[in-house]
């Protein structure tokens, strides 16, 4: 796994479900590129992010955990 992915994941499991994470963490969780994250959001494979400010987009950790758990169940 590239180092950028592993460093982005540090502390993810300790975040509360209401905590927010940015694009590098989402890409690391799904081990894909940033472009793939956006494509999969559009397709509904990854939950949609929240627009926190005009230049800040983030995902809720709990929603990402739920999506990953669903993949594991399927």
C-alpha positions as CSV (number, residue, x, y, z in Angstrom):
1,X,0.0,0.0,0.0
2,X,1.4,3.4,-0.9
3,X,2.6,5.5,2.0
4,X,0.1,8.3,1.3
5,X,-2.8,5.8,1.9
6,X,-1.4,4.4,5.1
7,X,-0.7,7.8,6.6
8,X,-4.2,8.9,5.7
9,X,-5.8,6.0,7.6
10,X,-4.0,6.7,11.0
11,X,-6.7,7.3,13.5
12,X,-9.7,6.6,11.3
13,X,-11.0,3.8,13.6
14,X,-10.8,6.1,16.7
15,X,-13.0,8.8,15.1
16,X,-16.6,9.1,16.3
17,X,-19.3,8.3,13.7
18,X,-20.1,12.0,13.4
19,X,-16.4,12.8,12.6
20,X,-15.5,14.0,9.2
21,X,-12.7,12.8,6.9
22,X,-11.3,14.2,3.7
23,X,-10.7,12.7,0.3
24,X,-7.3,11.1,0.9
25,X,-8.8,9.0,3.7
26,X,-11.8,7.9,1.5
27,X,-9.4,7.0,-1.3
28,X,-7.3,5.0,1.2
29,X,-10.3,3.1,2.6
30,X,-11.3,2.0,-0.9
31,X,-7.7,1.7,-2.1
32,X,-8.5,3.7,-5.2
33,X,-7.6,7.0,-6.8
34,X,-9.3,10.3,-6.1
35,X,-11.0,10.3,-9.5
36,X,-12.4,6.8,-8.8
37,X,-13.8,8.0,-5.5
38,X,-15.7,10.8,-7.3
39,X,-16.9,8.3,-9.9
40,X,-18.1,5.8,-7.3
41,X,-19.9,8.6,-5.4
42,X,-21.7,9.4,-8.6
43,X,-22.6,5.7,-9.1
44,X,-23.7,5.4,-5.4
45,X,-21.0,3.0,-4.4
46,X,-19.6,5.4,-1.9
47,X,-21.7,7.7,0.3
48,X,-22.0,11.3,-0.9
49,X,-19.8,13.9,0.9
50,X,-21.0,17.0,2.8
51,X,-20.0,20.5,1.6
52,X,-18.7,22.1,4.8
53,X,-17.6,25.3,3.1
54,X,-17.1,26.5,-0.5
55,X,-13.7,24.8,-0.7
56,X,-14.2,22.0,1.9
57,X,-15.8,18.6,1.2
58,X,-15.8,15.8,3.7
59,X,-17.4,12.5,4.5
60,X,-18.9,11.3,7.8
61,X,-16.8,8.4,9.3
62,X,-19.9,6.5,10.4
63,X,-21.4,6.5,6.9
64,X,-18.1,5.3,5.4
65,X,-17.9,2.5,8.0
66,X,-21.5,1.4,7.2
67,X,-20.7,1.4,3.5
68,X,-17.6,-0.8,4.1
69,X,-19.6,-3.1,6.3
70,X,-22.2,-3.5,3.6
71,X,-19.5,-4.5,1.1
72,X,-18.2,-7.1,3.5
73,X,-21.7,-8.6,4.0
74,X,-22.5,-8.8,0.2
